[in-house]
Amino acid sequence: MKKTIHSKRYEIFCGLLAEARTVAGFTQAQVARKLGKPQSFVSKVESGERRLDVVEFLEIAEILDIDASAFIKKI
């Protein structure tokens, strides 16, 4: 079994996350600031280079004001 970070589902997850950020009207830098992280953190997450854990995902979902459960169902 290959690592899930390289799976099609994770690719979809990253794309949906980037789309949700754009729809919410935030730049990567703005989200990063709210997380207390560098902009490169958000860039790496959205490109699939860095994997998010559940808690990190929930923090981003709160910032973007998205329903985490509905978001996951899209995958």
PDB file of N, CA, C, O and CB in Angstrom:
ATOM      1  N   MET A   1       0.844  -1.178   0.000  1.00  0.00           N
ATOM      2  CA  MET A   1       0.000   0.000   0.000  1.00  0.00           C
ATOM      3  C   MET A   1       0.892   1.245   0.000  1.00  0.00           C
ATOM      4  O   MET A   1       1.793   1.380   0.828  1.00  0.00           O
ATOM      5  CB  MET A   1      -0.962  -0.004   1.225  1.00  0.00           C
ATOM      6  N   LYS A   2       0.625   2.142  -0.936  1.00  0.00           N
ATOM      7  CA  LYS A   2       1.413   3.372  -0.984  1.00  0.00           C
ATOM      8  C   LYS A   2       0.924   4.346   0.080  1.00  0.00           C
ATOM      9  O   LYS A   2      -0.202   4.238   0.567  1.00  0.00           O
ATOM     10  CB  LYS A   2       1.334   4.018  -2.384  1.00  0.00           C
ATOM     11  N   LYS A   3       1.776   5.291   0.431  1.00  0.00           N
ATOM     12  CA  LYS A   3       1.410   6.275   1.440  1.00  0.00           C
ATOM     13  C   LYS A   3       0.218   7.095   0.952  1.00  0.00           C
ATOM     14  O   LYS A   3       0.131   7.446  -0.225  1.00  0.00           O
ATOM     15  CB  LYS A   3       2.609   7.196   1.770  1.00  0.00           C
ATOM     16  N   THR A   4      -0.684   7.391   1.859  1.00  0.00           N
ATOM     17  CA  THR A   4      -1.904   8.098   1.468  1.00  0.00           C
ATOM     18  C   THR A   4      -1.634   9.514   0.984  1.00  0.00           C
ATOM     19  O   THR A   4      -2.444  10.074   0.247  1.00  0.00           O
ATOM     20  CB  THR A   4      -2.866   8.141   2.626  1.00  0.00           C
ATOM     21  N   ILE A   5      -0.519  10.099   1.380  1.00  0.00           N
ATOM     22  CA  ILE A   5      -0.200  11.451   0.916  1.00  0.00           C
ATOM     23  C   ILE A   5      -0.017  11.476  -0.602  1.00  0.00           C
ATOM     24  O   ILE A   5      -0.124  12.531  -1.226  1.00  0.00           O
ATOM     25  CB  ILE A   5       1.073  11.973   1.613  1.00  0.00           C
ATOM     26  N   HIS A   6       0.258  10.315  -1.192  1.00  0.00           N
ATOM     27  CA  HIS A   6       0.438  10.224  -2.639  1.00  0.00           C
ATOM     28  C   HIS A   6      -0.791   9.641  -3.346  1.00  0.00           C
ATOM     29  O   HIS A   6      -0.723   9.276  -4.520  1.00  0.00           O
ATOM     30  CB  HIS A   6       1.659   9.377  -2.951  1.00  0.00           C
ATOM     31  N   SER A   7      -1.897   9.557  -2.632  1.00  0.00           N
ATOM     32  CA  SER A   7      -3.101   8.964  -3.212  1.00  0.00           C
ATOM     33  C   SER A   7      -3.942  10.009  -3.941  1.00  0.00           C
ATOM     34  O   SER A   7      -3.800  11.211  -3.718  1.00  0.00           O
ATOM     35  CB  SER A   7      -3.935   8.289  -2.122  1.00  0.00           C
ATOM     36  N   LYS A   8      -4.805   9.530  -4.801  1.00  0.00           N
ATOM     37  CA  LYS A   8      -5.726  10.404  -5.527  1.00  0.00           C
ATOM     38  C   LYS A   8      -6.651  11.126  -4.547  1.00  0.00           C
ATOM     39  O   LYS A   8      -6.967  12.300  -4.739  1.00  0.00           O
ATOM     40  CB  LYS A   8      -6.553   9.594  -6.553  1.00  0.00           C
ATOM     41  N   ARG A   9      -7.081  10.432  -3.510  1.00  0.00           N
ATOM     42  CA  ARG A   9      -7.976  11.044  -2.528  1.00  0.00           C
ATOM     43  C   ARG A   9      -7.307  12.215  -1.817  1.00  0.00           C
ATOM     44  O   ARG A   9      -7.944  13.238  -1.567  1.00  0.00           O
ATOM     45  CB  ARG A   9      -8.431  10.004  -1.506  1.00  0.00           C
ATOM     46  N   TYR A  10      -6.029  12.068  -1.491  1.00  0.00           N
ATOM     47  CA  TYR A  10      -5.336  13.159  -0.813  1.00  0.00           C
ATOM     48  C   TYR A  10      -5.130  14.330  -1.778  1.00  0.00           C
ATOM     49  O   TYR A  10      -5.173  15.492  -1.373  1.00  0.00           O
ATOM     50  CB  TYR A  10      -3.979  12.674  -0.247  1.00  0.00           C
ATOM     51  N   GLU A  11      -4.910  14.017  -3.035  1.00  0.00           N
ATOM     52  CA  GLU A  11      -4.791  15.064  -4.055  1.00  0.00           C
ATOM     53  C   GLU A  11      -6.095  15.865  -4.140  1.00  0.00           C
ATOM     54  O   GLU A  11      -6.074  17.092  -4.233  1.00  0.00           O
ATOM     55  CB  GLU A  11      -4.442  14.446  -5.440  1.00  0.00           C
ATOM     56  N   ILE A  12      -7.213  15.165  -4.108  1.00  0.00           N
ATOM     57  CA  ILE A  12      -8.525  15.818  -4.129  1.00  0.00           C
ATOM     58  C   ILE A  12      -8.700  16.664  -2.863  1.00  0.00           C
ATOM     59  O   ILE A  12      -9.168  17.801  -2.929  1.00  0.00           O
ATOM     60  CB  ILE A  12      -9.667  14.762  -4.246  1.00  0.00           C
ATOM     61  N   PHE A  13      -8.323  16.104  -1.719  1.00  0.00           N
ATOM     62  CA  PHE A  13      -8.412  16.820  -0.450  1.00  0.00           C
ATOM     63  C   PHE A  13      -7.657  18.150  -0.526  1.00  0.00           C
ATOM     64  O   PHE A  13      -8.185  19.190  -0.133  1.00  0.00           O
ATOM     65  CB  PHE A  13      -7.855  15.952   0.695  1.00  0.00           C
ATOM     66  N   CYS A  14      -6.440  18.111  -1.025  1.00  0.00           N
ATOM     67  CA  CYS A  14      -5.610  19.319  -1.118  1.00  0.00           C
ATOM     68  C   CYS A  14      -6.236  20.343  -2.064  1.00  0.00           C
ATOM     69  O   CYS A  14      -6.244  21.540  -1.776  1.00  0.00           O
ATOM     70  CB  CYS A  14      -4.189  18.960  -1.595  1.00  0.00           C
ATOM     71  N   GLY A  15      -6.752  19.872  -3.180  1.00  0.00           N
ATOM     72  CA  GLY A  15      -7.393  20.767  -4.137  1.00  0.00           C
ATOM     73  C   GLY A  15      -8.632  21.424  -3.563  1.00  0.00           C
ATOM     74  O   GLY A  15      -8.861  22.616  -3.770  1.00  0.00           O
ATOM     75  N   LEU A  16      -9.431  20.653  -2.846  1.00  0.00           N
ATOM     76  CA  LEU A  16     -10.637  21.194  -2.226  1.00  0.00           C
ATOM     77  C   LEU A  16     -10.288  22.207  -1.133  1.00  0.00           C
ATOM     78  O   LEU A  16     -10.989  23.203  -0.951  1.00  0.00           O
ATOM     79  CB  LEU A  16     -11.490  20.061  -1.642  1.00  0.00           C
ATOM     80  N   LEU A  17      -9.213  21.943  -0.421  1.00  0.00           N
ATOM     81  CA  LEU A  17      -8.783  22.868   0.625  1.00  0.00           C
ATOM     82  C   LEU A  17      -8.351  24.206   0.028  1.00  0.00           C
ATOM     83  O   LEU A  17      -8.708  25.268   0.538  1.00  0.00           O
ATOM     84  CB  LEU A  17      -7.635  22.257   1.440  1.00  0.00           C
ATOM     85  N   ALA A  18      -7.582  24.143  -1.053  1.00  0.00           N
ATOM     86  CA  ALA A  18      -7.152  25.370  -1.731  1.00  0.00           C
ATOM     87  C   ALA A  18      -8.364  26.122  -2.276  1.00  0.00           C
ATOM     88  O   ALA A  18      -8.436  27.347  -2.180  1.00  0.00           O
ATOM     89  CB  ALA A  18      -6.161  25.045  -2.877  1.00  0.00           C
ATOM     90  N   GLU A  19      -9.305  25.390  -2.843  1.00  0.00           N
ATOM     91  CA  GLU A  19     -10.525  26.013  -3.382  1.00  0.00           C
ATOM     92  C   GLU A  19     -11.336  26.673  -2.263  1.00  0.00           C
ATOM     93  O   GLU A  19     -11.840  27.783  -2.433  1.00  0.00           O
ATOM     94  CB  GLU A  19     -11.393  24.959  -4.117  1.00  0.00           C
ATOM     95  N   ALA A  20     -11.459  25.991  -1.119  1.00  0.00           N
ATOM     96  CA  ALA A  20     -12.210  26.548   0.011  1.00  0.00           C
ATOM     97  C   ALA A  20     -11.558  27.834   0.515  1.00  0.00           C
ATOM     98  O   ALA A  20     -12.250  28.783   0.882  1.00  0.00           O
ATOM     99  CB  ALA A  20     -12.306  25.518   1.155  1.00  0.00           C
ATOM    100  N   ARG A  21     -10.236  27.862   0.530  1.00  0.00           N
ATOM    101  CA  ARG A  21      -9.525  29.065   0.961  1.00  0.00           C
ATOM    102  C   ARG A  21      -9.811  30.219   0.014  1.00  0.00           C
ATOM    103  O   ARG A  21     -10.070  31.342   0.448  1.00  0.00           O
ATOM    104  CB  ARG A  21      -8.012  28.804   1.040  1.00  0.00           C
ATOM    105  N   THR A  22      -9.761  29.936  -1.285  1.00  0.00           N
ATOM    106  CA  THR A  22     -10.017  30.964  -2.292  1.00  0.00           C
ATOM    107  C   THR A  22     -11.455  31.481  -2.197  1.00  0.00           C
ATOM    108  O   THR A  22     -11.687  32.689  -2.235  1.00  0.00           O
ATOM    109  CB  THR A  22      -9.745  30.411  -3.698  1.00  0.00           C
ATOM    110  N   VAL A  23     -12.406  30.573  -2.075  1.00  0.00           N
ATOM    111  CA  VAL A  23     -13.821  30.947  -1.964  1.00  0.00           C
ATOM    112  C   VAL A  23     -14.056  31.791  -0.705  1.00  0.00           C
ATOM    113  O   VAL A  23     -14.873  32.711  -0.711  1.00  0.00           O
ATOM    114  CB  VAL A  23     -14.717  29.680  -1.937  1.00  0.00           C
ATOM    115  N   ALA A  24     -13.335  31.468   0.368  1.00  0.00           N
ATOM    116  CA  ALA A  24     -13.471  32.229   1.615  1.00  0.00           C
ATOM    117  C   ALA A  24     -12.809  33.605   1.521  1.00  0.00           C
ATOM    118  O   ALA A  24     -12.986  34.447   2.402  1.00  0.00           O
ATOM    119  CB  ALA A  24     -12.866  31.444   2.778  1.00  0.00           C
ATOM    120  N   GLY A  25     -12.043  33.828   0.447  1.00  0.00           N
ATOM    121  CA  GLY A  25     -11.432  35.131   0.234  1.00  0.00           C
ATOM    122  C   GLY A  25     -10.118  35.358   0.960  1.00  0.00           C
ATOM    123  O   GLY A  25      -9.717  36.498   1.193  1.00  0.00           O
ATOM    124  N   PHE A  26      -9.449  34.268   1.317  1.00  0.00           N
ATOM    125  CA  PHE A  26      -8.179  34.372   2.025  1.00  0.00           C
ATOM    126  C   PHE A  26      -7.007  34.055   1.115  1.00  0.00           C
ATOM    127  O   PHE A  26      -7.121  33.243   0.197  1.00  0.00           O
ATOM    128  CB  PHE A  26      -8.167  33.445   3.224  1.00  0.00           C
ATOM    129  N   THR A  27      -5.889  34.696   1.374  1.00  0.00           N
ATOM    130  CA  THR A  27      -4.628  34.315   0.740  1.00  0.00           C
ATOM    131  C   THR A  27      -3.976  33.251   1.618  1.00  0.00           C
ATOM    132  O   THR A  27      -4.369  33.047   2.767  1.00  0.00           O
ATOM    133  CB  THR A  27      -3.675  35.560   0.541  1.00  0.00           C
ATOM    134  N   GLN A  28      -2.990  32.588   1.065  1.00  0.00           N
ATOM    135  CA  GLN A  28      -2.229  31.626   1.866  1.00  0.00           C
ATOM    136  C   GLN A  28      -1.598  32.324   3.063  1.00  0.00           C
ATOM    137  O   GLN A  28      -1.585  31.781   4.168  1.00  0.00           O
ATOM    138  CB  GLN A  28      -1.140  30.939   1.011  1.00  0.00           C
ATOM    139  N   ALA A  29      -1.080  33.516   2.846  1.00  0.00           N
ATOM    140  CA  ALA A  29      -0.421  34.264   3.920  1.00  0.00           C
ATOM    141  C   ALA A  29      -1.395  34.594   5.054  1.00  0.00           C
ATOM    142  O   ALA A  29      -1.023  34.537   6.226  1.00  0.00           O
ATOM    143  CB  ALA A  29       0.193  35.555   3.365  1.00  0.00           C
ATOM    144  N   GLN A  30      -2.624  34.935   4.712  1.00  0.00           N
ATOM    145  CA  GLN A  30      -3.616  35.264   5.738  1.00  0.00           C
ATOM    146  C   GLN A  30      -3.967  34.041   6.586  1.00  0.00           C
ATOM    147  O   GLN A  30      -4.062  34.132   7.810  1.00  0.00           O
ATOM    148  CB  GLN A  30      -4.883  35.832   5.088  1.00  0.00           C
ATOM    149  N   VAL A  31      -4.157  32.913   5.934  1.00  0.00           N
ATOM    150  CA  VAL A  31      -4.459  31.679   6.671  1.00  0.00           C
ATOM    151  C   VAL A  31      -3.271  31.310   7.554  1.00  0.00           C
ATOM    152  O   VAL A  31      -3.445  30.949   8.718  1.00  0.00           O
ATOM    153  CB  VAL A  31      -4.797  30.512   5.693  1.00  0.00           C
ATOM    154  N   ALA A  32      -2.089  31.398   7.010  1.00  0.00           N
ATOM    155  CA  ALA A  32      -0.879  31.074   7.767  1.00  0.00           C
ATOM    156  C   ALA A  32      -0.758  31.950   9.011  1.00  0.00           C
ATOM    157  O   ALA A  32      -0.435  31.457  10.092  1.00  0.00           O
ATOM    158  CB  ALA A  32       0.365  31.242   6.884  1.00  0.00           C
ATOM    159  N   ARG A  33      -1.015  33.234   8.860  1.00  0.00           N
ATOM    160  CA  ARG A  33      -0.946  34.159   9.992  1.00  0.00           C
ATOM    161  C   ARG A  33      -1.912  33.749  11.100  1.00  0.00           C
ATOM    162  O   ARG A  33      -1.564  33.770  12.280  1.00  0.00           O
ATOM    163  CB  ARG A  33      -1.251  35.587   9.532  1.00  0.00           C
ATOM    164  N   LYS A  34      -3.130  33.377  10.706  1.00  0.00           N
ATOM    165  CA  LYS A  34      -4.129  32.963  11.689  1.00  0.00           C
ATOM    166  C   LYS A  34      -3.722  31.665  12.392  1.00  0.00           C
ATOM    167  O   LYS A  34      -4.092  31.430  13.543  1.00  0.00           O
ATOM    168  CB  LYS A  34      -5.491  32.787  11.014  1.00  0.00           C
ATOM    169  N   LEU A  35      -2.955  30.828  11.688  1.00  0.00           N
ATOM    170  CA  LEU A  35      -2.468  29.574  12.268  1.00  0.00           C
ATOM    171  C   LEU A  35      -1.184  29.759  13.072  1.00  0.00           C
ATOM    172  O   LEU A  35      -0.785  28.878  13.833  1.00  0.00           O
ATOM    173  CB  LEU A  35      -2.236  28.557  11.172  1.00  0.00           C
ATOM    174  N   GLY A  36      -0.542  30.914  12.894  1.00  0.00           N
ATOM    175  CA  GLY A  36       0.752  31.137  13.532  1.00  0.00           C
ATOM    176  C   GLY A  36       1.863  30.367  12.857  1.00  0.00           C
ATOM    177  O   GLY A  36       2.832  29.952  13.493  1.00  0.00           O
ATOM    178  N   LYS A  37       1.706  30.180  11.543  1.00  0.00           N
ATOM    179  CA  LYS A  37       2.677  29.415  10.739  1.00  0.00           C
ATOM    180  C   LYS A  37       3.168  30.291   9.592  1.00  0.00           C
ATOM    181  O   LYS A  37       2.558  31.316   9.288  1.00  0.00           O
ATOM    182  CB  LYS A  37       2.041  28.089  10.187  1.00  0.00           C
ATOM    183  N   PRO A  38       4.266  29.895   8.957  1.00  0.00           N
ATOM    184  CA  PRO A  38       4.713  30.634   7.768  1.00  0.00           C
ATOM    185  C   PRO A  38       3.808  30.319   6.570  1.00  0.00           C
ATOM    186  O   PRO A  38       3.144  29.283   6.537  1.00  0.00           O
ATOM    187  CB  PRO A  38       6.190  30.285   7.433  1.00  0.00           C
ATOM    188  N   GLN A  39       3.792  31.218   5.598  1.00  0.00           N
ATOM    189  CA  GLN A  39       2.988  31.022   4.388  1.00  0.00           C
ATOM    190  C   GLN A  39       3.362  29.724   3.701  1.00  0.00           C
ATOM    191  O   GLN A  39       2.507  29.075   3.098  1.00  0.00           O
ATOM    192  CB  GLN A  39       3.166  32.199   3.422  1.00  0.00           C
ATOM    193  N   SER A  40       4.623  29.337   3.780  1.00  0.00           N
ATOM    194  CA  SER A  40       5.075  28.101   3.122  1.00  0.00           C
ATOM    195  C   SER A  40       4.364  26.869   3.678  1.00  0.00           C
ATOM    196  O   SER A  40       4.229  25.868   2.974  1.00  0.00           O
ATOM    197  CB  SER A  40       6.589  27.940   3.285  1.00  0.00           C
ATOM    198  N   PHE A  41       3.909  26.926   4.927  1.00  0.00           N
ATOM    199  CA  PHE A  41       3.153  25.816   5.514  1.00  0.00           C
ATOM    200  C   PHE A  41       1.882  25.576   4.707  1.00  0.00           C
ATOM    201  O   PHE A  41       1.592  24.447   4.313  1.00  0.00           O
ATOM    202  CB  PHE A  41       2.806  26.106   6.999  1.00  0.00           C
ATOM    203  N   VAL A  42       1.128  26.645   4.464  1.00  0.00           N
ATOM    204  CA  VAL A  42      -0.129  26.525   3.720  1.00  0.00           C
ATOM    205  C   VAL A  42       0.150  26.096   2.286  1.00  0.00           C
ATOM    206  O   VAL A  42      -0.578  25.271   1.733  1.00  0.00           O
ATOM    207  CB  VAL A  42      -0.907  27.859   3.739  1.00  0.00           C
ATOM    208  N   SER A  43       1.183  26.642   1.686  1.00  0.00           N
ATOM    209  CA  SER A  43       1.556  26.268   0.327  1.00  0.00           C
ATOM    210  C   SER A  43       1.876  24.779   0.231  1.00  0.00           C
ATOM    211  O   SER A  43       1.431  24.101  -0.694  1.00  0.00           O
ATOM    212  CB  SER A  43       2.753  27.092  -0.138  1.00  0.00           C
ATOM    213  N   LYS A  44       2.637  24.284   1.178  1.00  0.00           N
ATOM    214  CA  LYS A  44       3.016  22.860   1.167  1.00  0.00           C
ATOM    215  C   LYS A  44       1.809  21.964   1.412  1.00  0.00           C
ATOM    216  O   LYS A  44       1.712  20.881   0.834  1.00  0.00           O
ATOM    217  CB  LYS A  44       4.093  22.582   2.228  1.00  0.00           C
ATOM    218  N   VAL A  45       0.897  22.404   2.259  1.00  0.00           N
ATOM    219  CA  VAL A  45      -0.328  21.626   2.496  1.00  0.00           C
ATOM    220  C   VAL A  45      -1.143  21.552   1.208  1.00  0.00           C
ATOM    221  O   VAL A  45      -1.569  20.471   0.802  1.00  0.00           O
ATOM    222  CB  VAL A  45      -1.177  22.255   3.644  1.00  0.00           C
ATOM    223  N   GLU A  46      -1.356  22.689   0.571  1.00  0.00           N
ATOM    224  CA  GLU A  46      -2.190  22.734  -0.633  1.00  0.00           C
ATOM    225  C   GLU A  46      -1.564  22.002  -1.810  1.00  0.00           C
ATOM    226  O   GLU A  46      -2.279  21.488  -2.671  1.00  0.00           O
ATOM    227  CB  GLU A  46      -2.457  24.168  -1.020  1.00  0.00           C
ATOM    228  N   SER A  47      -0.247  21.948  -1.856  1.00  0.00           N
ATOM    229  CA  SER A  47       0.422  21.251  -2.961  1.00  0.00           C
ATOM    230  C   SER A  47       0.576  19.759  -2.681  1.00  0.00           C
ATOM    231  O   SER A  47       0.998  19.004  -3.557  1.00  0.00           O
ATOM    232  CB  SER A  47       1.793  21.870  -3.221  1.00  0.00           C
ATOM    233  N   GLY A  48       0.237  19.330  -1.462  1.00  0.00           N
ATOM    234  CA  GLY A  48       0.360  17.918  -1.105  1.00  0.00           C
ATOM    235  C   GLY A  48       1.745  17.539  -0.617  1.00  0.00           C
ATOM    236  O   GLY A  48       2.024  16.365  -0.373  1.00  0.00           O
ATOM    237  N   GLU A  49       2.606  18.523  -0.476  1.00  0.00           N
ATOM    238  CA  GLU A  49       3.973  18.259  -0.012  1.00  0.00           C
ATOM    239  C   GLU A  49       4.015  17.976   1.491  1.00  0.00           C
ATOM    240  O   GLU A  49       4.882  17.245   1.971  1.00  0.00           O
ATOM    241  CB  GLU A  49       4.882  19.447  -0.343  1.00  0.00           C
ATOM    242  N   ARG A  50       3.066  18.567   2.229  1.00  0.00           N
ATOM    243  CA  ARG A  50       2.995  18.357   3.674  1.00  0.00           C
ATOM    244  C   ARG A  50       1.624  17.819   4.036  1.00  0.00           C
ATOM    245  O   ARG A  50       0.602  18.300   3.547  1.00  0.00           O
ATOM    246  CB  ARG A  50       3.287  19.669   4.444  1.00  0.00           C
ATOM    247  N   ARG A  51       1.616  16.832   4.887  1.00  0.00           N
ATOM    248  CA  ARG A  51       0.379  16.189   5.290  1.00  0.00           C
ATOM    249  C   ARG A  51      -0.213  16.875   6.524  1.00  0.00           C
ATOM    250  O   ARG A  51       0.510  17.263   7.441  1.00  0.00           O
ATOM    251  CB  ARG A  51       0.620  14.703   5.568  1.00  0.00           C
ATOM    252  N   LEU A  52      -1.512  17.014   6.529  1.00  0.00           N
ATOM    253  CA  LEU A  52      -2.219  17.575   7.684  1.00  0.00           C
ATOM    254  C   LEU A  52      -2.724  16.459   8.580  1.00  0.00           C
ATOM    255  O   LEU A  52      -3.139  15.406   8.097  1.00  0.00           O
ATOM    256  CB  LEU A  52      -3.391  18.469   7.231  1.00  0.00           C
ATOM    257  N   ASP A  53      -2.687  16.691   9.885  1.00  0.00           N
ATOM    258  CA  ASP A  53      -3.377  15.758  10.768  1.00  0.00           C
ATOM    259  C   ASP A  53      -4.800  16.306  10.988  1.00  0.00           C
ATOM    260  O   ASP A  53      -5.127  17.403  10.535  1.00  0.00           O
ATOM    261  CB  ASP A  53      -2.599  15.575  12.143  1.00  0.00           C
ATOM    262  N   VAL A  54      -5.607  15.554  11.665  1.00  0.00           N
ATOM    263  CA  VAL A  54      -7.016  15.917  11.829  1.00  0.00           C
ATOM    264  C   VAL A  54      -7.166  17.241  12.579  1.00  0.00           C
ATOM    265  O   VAL A  54      -7.989  18.074  12.199  1.00  0.00           O
ATOM    266  CB  VAL A  54      -7.768  14.806  12.573  1.00  0.00           C
ATOM    267  N   VAL A  55      -6.394  17.439  13.621  1.00  0.00           N
ATOM    268  CA  VAL A  55      -6.499  18.663  14.416  1.00  0.00           C
ATOM    269  C   VAL A  55      -6.121  19.882  13.571  1.00  0.00           C
ATOM    270  O   VAL A  55      -6.789  20.914  13.641  1.00  0.00           O
ATOM    271  CB  VAL A  55      -5.596  18.574  15.667  1.00  0.00           C
ATOM    272  N   GLU A  56      -5.063  19.769  12.781  1.00  0.00           N
ATOM    273  CA  GLU A  56      -4.666  20.870  11.900  1.00  0.00           C
ATOM    274  C   GLU A  56      -5.759  21.159  10.880  1.00  0.00           C
ATOM    275  O   GLU A  56      -6.056  22.320  10.597  1.00  0.00           O
ATOM    276  CB  GLU A  56      -3.344  20.542  11.182  1.00  0.00           C
ATOM    277  N   PHE A  57      -6.358  20.106  10.328  1.00  0.00           N
ATOM    278  CA  PHE A  57      -7.451  20.293   9.376  1.00  0.00           C
ATOM    279  C   PHE A  57      -8.616  21.033  10.027  1.00  0.00           C
ATOM    280  O   PHE A  57      -9.188  21.942   9.426  1.00  0.00           O
ATOM    281  CB  PHE A  57      -7.923  18.939   8.827  1.00  0.00           C
ATOM    282  N   LEU A  58      -8.967  20.648  11.247  1.00  0.00           N
ATOM    283  CA  LEU A  58     -10.078  21.303  11.935  1.00  0.00           C
ATOM    284  C   LEU A  58      -9.784  22.771  12.206  1.00  0.00           C
ATOM    285  O   LEU A  58     -10.688  23.604  12.128  1.00  0.00           O
ATOM    286  CB  LEU A  58     -10.382  20.587  13.243  1.00  0.00           C
ATOM    287  N   GLU A  59      -8.536  23.104  12.523  1.00  0.00           N
ATOM    288  CA  GLU A  59      -8.169  24.507  12.724  1.00  0.00           C
ATOM    289  C   GLU A  59      -8.345  25.308  11.438  1.00  0.00           C
ATOM    290  O   GLU A  59      -8.854  26.429  11.460  1.00  0.00           O
ATOM    291  CB  GLU A  59      -6.720  24.616  13.219  1.00  0.00           C
ATOM    292  N   ILE A  60      -7.925  24.730  10.329  1.00  0.00           N
ATOM    293  CA  ILE A  60      -8.074  25.409   9.041  1.00  0.00           C
ATOM    294  C   ILE A  60      -9.556  25.526   8.671  1.00  0.00           C
ATOM    295  O   ILE A  60      -9.991  26.557   8.159  1.00  0.00           O
ATOM    296  CB  ILE A  60      -7.298  24.651   7.933  1.00  0.00           C
ATOM    297  N   ALA A  61     -10.321  24.475   8.928  1.00  0.00           N
ATOM    298  CA  ALA A  61     -11.763  24.514   8.643  1.00  0.00           C
ATOM    299  C   ALA A  61     -12.435  25.638   9.422  1.00  0.00           C
ATOM    300  O   ALA A  61     -13.305  26.327   8.889  1.00  0.00           O
ATOM    301  CB  ALA A  61     -12.424  23.161   8.989  1.00  0.00           C
ATOM    302  N   GLU A  62     -12.041  25.829  10.673  1.00  0.00           N
ATOM    303  CA  GLU A  62     -12.603  26.928  11.468  1.00  0.00           C
ATOM    304  C   GLU A  62     -12.255  28.278  10.862  1.00  0.00           C
ATOM    305  O   GLU A  62     -13.115  29.151  10.754  1.00  0.00           O
ATOM    306  CB  GLU A  62     -12.097  26.859  12.911  1.00  0.00           C
ATOM    307  N   ILE A  63     -11.011  28.451  10.470  1.00  0.00           N
ATOM    308  CA  ILE A  63     -10.573  29.717   9.869  1.00  0.00           C
ATOM    309  C   ILE A  63     -11.365  30.012   8.603  1.00  0.00           C
ATOM    310  O   ILE A  63     -11.785  31.146   8.369  1.00  0.00           O
ATOM    311  CB  ILE A  63      -9.065  29.675   9.554  1.00  0.00           C
ATOM    312  N   LEU A  64     -11.563  28.979   7.787  1.00  0.00           N
ATOM    313  CA  LEU A  64     -12.268  29.148   6.511  1.00  0.00           C
ATOM    314  C   LEU A  64     -13.786  29.114   6.673  1.00  0.00           C
ATOM    315  O   LEU A  64     -14.522  29.332   5.710  1.00  0.00           O
ATOM    316  CB  LEU A  64     -11.838  28.067   5.535  1.00  0.00           C
ATOM    317  N   ASP A  65     -14.251  28.843   7.885  1.00  0.00           N
ATOM    318  CA  ASP A  65     -15.681  28.759   8.190  1.00  0.00           C
ATOM    319  C   ASP A  65     -16.372  27.724   7.294  1.00  0.00           C
ATOM    320  O   ASP A  65     -17.408  27.985   6.683  1.00  0.00           O
ATOM    321  CB  ASP A  65     -16.349  30.140   8.020  1.00  0.00           C
ATOM    322  N   ILE A  66     -15.754  26.542   7.243  1.00  0.00           N
ATOM    323  CA  ILE A  66     -16.357  25.442   6.476  1.00  0.00           C
ATOM    324  C   ILE A  66     -16.754  24.316   7.426  1.00  0.00           C
ATOM    325  O   ILE A  66     -16.148  24.132   8.482  1.00  0.00           O
ATOM    326  CB  ILE A  66     -15.372  24.915   5.386  1.00  0.00           C
ATOM    327  N   ASP A  67     -17.766  23.580   7.039  1.00  0.00           N
ATOM    328  CA  ASP A  67     -18.226  22.417   7.791  1.00  0.00           C
ATOM    329  C   ASP A  67     -17.277  21.265   7.482  1.00  0.00           C
ATOM    330  O   ASP A  67     -17.265  20.750   6.364  1.00  0.00           O
ATOM    331  CB  ASP A  67     -19.715  22.047   7.434  1.00  0.00           C
ATOM    332  N   ALA A  68     -16.491  20.864   8.462  1.00  0.00           N
ATOM    333  CA  ALA A  68     -15.473  19.832   8.253  1.00  0.00           C
ATOM    334  C   ALA A  68     -16.092  18.515   7.780  1.00  0.00           C
ATOM    335  O   ALA A  68     -15.536  17.845   6.910  1.00  0.00           O
ATOM    336  CB  ALA A  68     -14.683  19.601   9.542  1.00  0.00           C
ATOM    337  N   SER A  69     -17.219  18.151   8.341  1.00  0.00           N
ATOM    338  CA  SER A  69     -17.879  16.897   7.974  1.00  0.00           C
ATOM    339  C   SER A  69     -18.335  16.918   6.508  1.00  0.00           C
ATOM    340  O   SER A  69     -18.105  15.961   5.769  1.00  0.00           O
ATOM    341  CB  SER A  69     -19.083  16.639   8.898  1.00  0.00           C
ATOM    342  N   ALA A  70     -18.968  17.991   6.103  1.00  0.00           N
ATOM    343  CA  ALA A  70     -19.418  18.117   4.708  1.00  0.00           C
ATOM    344  C   ALA A  70     -18.227  18.145   3.765  1.00  0.00           C
ATOM    345  O   ALA A  70     -18.279  17.577   2.674  1.00  0.00           O
ATOM    346  CB  ALA A  70     -20.270  19.390   4.520  1.00  0.00           C
ATOM    347  N   PHE A  71     -17.149  18.810   4.189  1.00  0.00           N
ATOM    348  CA  PHE A  71     -15.943  18.880   3.377  1.00  0.00           C
ATOM    349  C   PHE A  71     -15.385  17.482   3.128  1.00  0.00           C
ATOM    350  O   PHE A  71     -15.051  17.138   1.994  1.00  0.00           O
ATOM    351  CB  PHE A  71     -14.888  19.764   4.055  1.00  0.00           C
ATOM    352  N   ILE A  72     -15.283  16.677   4.185  1.00  0.00           N
ATOM    353  CA  ILE A  72     -14.743  15.313   4.088  1.00  0.00           C
ATOM    354  C   ILE A  72     -15.621  14.438   3.190  1.00  0.00           C
ATOM    355  O   ILE A  72     -15.114  13.585   2.461  1.00  0.00           O
ATOM    356  CB  ILE A  72     -14.626  14.678   5.492  1.00  0.00           C
ATOM    357  N   LYS A  73     -16.916  14.649   3.244  1.00  0.00           N
ATOM    358  CA  LYS A  73     -17.832  13.842   2.415  1.00  0.00           C
ATOM    359  C   LYS A  73     -17.590  14.079   0.920  1.00  0.00           C
ATOM    360  O   LYS A  73     -17.919  13.221   0.100  1.00  0.00           O
ATOM    361  CB  LYS A  73     -19.301  14.170   2.764  1.00  0.00           C
ATOM    362  N   LYS A  74     -17.024  15.222   0.560  1.00  0.00           N
ATOM    363  CA  LYS A  74     -16.734  15.501  -0.857  1.00  0.00           C
ATOM    364  C   LYS A  74     -15.612  14.616  -1.394  1.00  0.00           C
ATOM    365  O   LYS A  74     -15.494  14.413  -2.602  1.00  0.00           O
ATOM    366  CB  LYS A  74     -16.359  16.973  -1.040  1.00  0.00           C
ATOM    367  N   ILE A  75     -14.803  14.101  -0.497  1.00  0.00           N
ATOM    368  CA  ILE A  75     -13.663  13.291  -0.909  1.00  0.00           C
ATOM    369  C   ILE A  75     -14.139  11.872  -1.160  1.00  0.00           C
ATOM    370  O   ILE A  75     -13.340  11.007  -1.521  1.00  0.00           O
ATOM    371  CB  ILE A  75     -12.536  13.318   0.159  1.00  0.00           C
TER     372      ILE A  75
END
